[in-house]
Amino acid sequence: MDTNNKIALITGGSRGLGKNMALALAQKGIDIILTYHSNQAAANEVVTAIELMGQKAVAFQLDTSNTATFDSFIMQVKDYLKENYSRSNFDFLINNAGTALYSLAAETSEEQVIDIFNIHYKGVFFLTQKALPIMHDGGGIVNISSGLSRITMPGSSVYASMKSAIETYSRYLAKELGDRKIRVNVIAPGAIETDFGGGRVRDNKEINANIAGITALGRVGLPDDIGKVVAFLCTQDAGWVNAQRIEVSGGQAI
């Protein structure tokens, strides 16, 4: 699959790992549609950076926890595609948007569980469902999980459980979309230095040092470690990679 004129839709692309993924995809010659939750200025900065690479990009607002907005969002994407590409289909979907939750199981409220479910499972499930009719056959989906679906750390039971559900969902989706030659894979980042979860991995020296100490390569991950792997999965070089959970953690807790 030639990546020229290919288009990727990435949720949560205005900051952190999503931003890095968007830039890495653009470096592969893939045009970008990204979503942001509230920070339009940051999203526009990513669009400008991509355009400076010579690729097309646009940013749309989307709350991925609010499924009631998905139909209008998909129409917005279709209108953009028709106006700028004279087509109504895109090639790659990267379900990246998300928020953290650090709460012991004994102290977690029902509202917190519902919020994380809406963002990390329900939103991913139904946005993918809405997007599938306008995805090109032979394209790909990359869902973002977490090293926490394998590594147990107190306080992450709800978040990690939703990510485990996404991993199972992705395998089923890969099977169901096989006839369309749409590949579905999961990236499971280890601990990464971003502002995710209030930047605790990046800014808390004790947490950072502890994670580095249990990682084979001796450091905490950086956004560049993740974005390039996502971009690889959206190229023909990864054309035979399907239904896989790829942990990108530098060998954390092995």
Long-range contacts (C-beta under 8 A, 24 or more apart in sequence): 1-138, 1-235, 1-236, 1-239, 2-236, 3-28, 3-29, 3-30, 3-234, 3-235, 3-236, 4-29, 5-31, 5-85, 6-30, 6-31, 6-91, 6-92, 6-234, 7-31, 7-32, 7-33, 7-81, 7-85, 7-90, 7-91, 7-92, 8-32, 8-33, 8-90, 8-91, 8-92, 8-93, 8-94, 8-234, 9-33, 9-34, 9-35, 9-77, 9-90, 9-92, 9-93, 9-94, 9-131, 10-34, 10-35, 10-93, 10-94, 10-96, 11-35, 11-62, 11-64, 11-94, 11-95, 11-96, 11-97, 11-127, 12-36, 12-37, 12-64, 12-96, 12-97, 12-98, 13-43, 13-46, 13-59, 13-96, 14-39, 14-42, 14-43, 14-45, 14-46, 14-59, 15-39, 15-42, 15-194, 15-195, 16-194, 16-195, 16-196, 16-223, 17-96, 17-144, 17-189, 17-192, 17-194, 17-196, 17-223, 17-226, 17-227, 18-94, 18-96, 18-97, 19-46, 19-223, 20-223, 20-224, 20-226, 20-227, 21-94, 21-96, 21-226, 21-227, 21-230, 21-231, 22-46, 22-50, 22-57, 22-227, 23-49, 23-50, 23-53, 23-227, 24-224, 24-227, 24-228, 24-230, 24-231, 25-92, 25-94, 25-227, 25-230, 25-231, 25-234, 26-50, 26-53, 26-55, 26-57, 27-53, 27-231, 28-231, 28-234, 28-235, 29-55, 30-55, 30-91, 30-92, 30-231, 30-234, 31-55, 31-56, 31-57, 32-56, 32-57, 32-58, 33-57, 33-58, 33-60, 33-77, 33-80, 33-90, 34-58, 34-59, 34-60, 35-59, 35-60, 35-61, 35-62, 35-64, 35-73, 35-97, 36-60, 36-61, 36-62, 37-61, 37-62, 37-63, 37-64, 37-97, 56-84, 58-84, 62-97, 64-95, 64-97, 64-98, 64-119, 64-123, 64-124, 64-127, 65-115, 65-118, 65-119, 65-122, 65-123, 66-118, 66-123, 67-118, 67-122, 67-123, 67-126, 67-127, 70-126, 70-127, 70-130, 71-130, 73-130, 74-130, 74-131, 74-134, 77-134, 78-134, 81-134, 88-134, 89-134, 89-135, 89-136, 90-134, 90-135, 90-136, 90-139, 91-135, 91-136, 91-138, 91-139, 91-140, 91-234, 92-139, 92-140, 92-141, 92-142, 92-234, 93-128, 93-131, 93-135, 93-139, 93-140, 93-141, 93-142, 94-141, 94-142, 94-144, 94-230, 94-234, 95-124, 95-127, 95-128, 95-141, 95-142, 95-143, 95-144, 95-166, 96-144, 97-123, 98-144, 100-159, 100-196, 100-197, 100-198, 101-156, 101-158, 101-159, 102-155, 102-156, 102-197, 102-200, 103-155, 103-158, 104-154, 104-155, 104-157, 105-157, 105-158, 108-157, 108-158, 112-158, 113-158, 116-158, 116-159, 116-162, 117-162, 120-159, 120-162, 120-163, 120-166, 121-162, 121-165, 121-166, 121-169, 124-166, 124-169, 125-169, 128-173, 132-177, 135-182, 137-180, 137-181, 137-182, 138-180, 138-181, 138-182, 139-182, 139-183, 140-182, 140-183, 140-184, 140-185, 140-233, 140-234, 140-238, 141-170, 141-173, 141-177, 141-182, 141-183, 141-184, 141-185, 142-184, 142-185, 142-186, 142-187, 142-230, 142-233, 142-234, 143-167, 143-169, 143-170, 143-184, 143-185, 143-186, 143-187, 144-186, 144-187, 144-188, 144-189, 145-186, 145-187, 145-188, 145-245, 146-188, 146-189, 147-188, 147-189, 147-190, 147-191, 147-247, 147-249, 147-252, 147-253, 149-188, 150-188, 150-247, 150-253, 151-190, 151-252, 151-253, 163-188, 167-245, 170-243, 170-245, 171-243, 174-242, 174-243, 175-243, 178-242, 183-233, 183-238, 183-239, 183-241, 183-242, 183-243, 184-242, 184-243, 185-233, 185-238, 185-241, 185-242, 185-243, 185-244, 185-245, 185-246, 186-244, 186-245, 186-246, 187-226, 187-229, 187-230, 187-233, 187-246, 187-248, 188-245, 188-246, 188-247, 188-248, 188-249, 189-221, 189-225, 189-226, 189-247, 189-248, 189-249, 190-215, 190-220, 190-221, 190-247, 190-248, 190-249, 190-250, 190-252, 191-220, 191-221, 191-249, 191-252, 192-220, 192-221, 192-222, 192-223, 192-225, 192-226, 193-220, 193-221, 193-222, 193-223, 194-223, 211-252, 214-252, 214-253, 215-249, 215-250, 215-251, 215-252, 215-253, 216-250, 216-251, 216-252, 216-254, 217-250, 217-251, 218-250, 219-250, 221-248, 221-249, 221-250, 225-250
